[in-house]
Amino acid sequence: MPELPEVETTLQGIRPHLEGRVLRGVDVREARLRWPVSEALYALKDSPVLGLKRRAKYLLIQLAEGQLLIHLGMSGTLRVVEAGTPLRKHDHVDLRLDDGKVLRFNDPRRFGTVLFQAGDDDHPLLEKLGPEPLGDDFTGEWLFARSRGRKVAVKSFIMDNATVVGVGNIYAQESLFLAGIHPSRAAGRVSRERYERLAEAIKVVLAKAIEAGGTTLRDFTRADGQPGYFAQSLRVYGRAGQPCITCKTLLKADRHGQRSTSYCPQCQR
């Protein structure tokens, strides 16, 4: 599943092609996505694009009439192509621009979505999200205060979007390794000092992944069609049974929330 760095990389790729342009109209070939495509999209016409940003894993396109939300789901991608570019299988939605180009949404598994929220208010999907991990509001103190009394595993805790947005499976594992924290440790049993290290580790890991263009996954390519290369820097994710790059102990695997988690039993306590 594309995680925050992949979504941020996509945002950086499409932003120069959309900001300052005019959305001439929307073509929907398949509306049955994770959430049905907003019917209000069909009425959008000649709408100036005021700006683009990311909130959690949502791409937000600010229009004069409101806000367009795109979520890539598990396999969604966006490409900027000429309007006459032949369609590929699973090209579900086109946003037609005034320069003859199209922002094309492709999603084989249809777990993504394209939604619209009229007016100035945020979409309800954004209302209960936690702080952005690279923002000033996200700190070790925030994690420590929110974790008190929590028995849930710390890995699941930091993957909860109410705690902090966008820390998915890959980057949770990498951050916990960098901070030296065992992923199964109860969130409420992690000290303030260790949460300070974890918050910093999350920032470092995500920033490096964004700089590298995201992590190469089977279904993910950047907006320019090229894969990201952060996967070459993964220290624990997907490496169970291989030696730890720090101490050479064989990495082990556990499961949290139906997902496999690799960790070092020596370096992470």
Phi, psi and omega in degrees: 000130174305130180254186187308313180299323178294320179291319178297319178297319177298317178302313181296329180287322184268340186305312182298338183272345185247322184297132180085356179270178177240129177280110183283328180176175183232132175249123181245117179261337177215112183267349186272074178259194182307311166243137183306141177305133183300130179298333180297339179298325185295336183269351181292129181203132178054049183254120178297139175271112186273335181173167178227146175205175178239139171229116188055234179258016178264133170269128184244124177249113183275120178249168179299327184272345184161209188236130177259128182249133175234128174241131185280349180060223182266334188220012184284147175220157176238138175225145172261117184226163173294148185302330183271006181297129181303143180288145171257163175301138177076017171279098192268325186221137173242133168256111185273126183257164185284353180261011179087006177255168184225135168269113189251126180260121179242135182205095182301321185269350177059034174266355175274187180197159173229116186234166179221135176238115181287154176082198186263350184282149175291153176295145180305332179295342183262353192292324188253020181283147178282188182290158174287135185294336180262005179268167182291338182285344181266114183221167174297325179296320176299313180297316182298313183295320183285339186271349186301128179081001182273130180263351181296149178301143184299328178297313178296325180299313183280348175271356178281121183295345175281340178274308177200141184273149166081006177266089183276190189303312182298308188283336173295314180298315182294321181291318179295324176295314181298326180275350180074031182248130178293130184296338182269354180298138179299135182304323182286354180251017175259131185285164177300318180298318180289328175292328175298317178294322182293316179301317179294320179297318179299316179298316182294313183296315181292319180297318179293322180293320178296316180299324181277352178095019179091178181261135179288114174240167184303321188258000189251130166226155180289174181298335178273004177088357182262145178286157172283168185232013179294339181302333179292344183255005182294134185260327181231325185304125177072013185244017179305135181091349177261160182288142175299137182289345181264310187243356179073001174295143179293130179290145178250172179227144175223179179234136176224121180058042178070012180240140178289143180228121177265143181202165177259118182291345180268314185277337184247122184237000000 
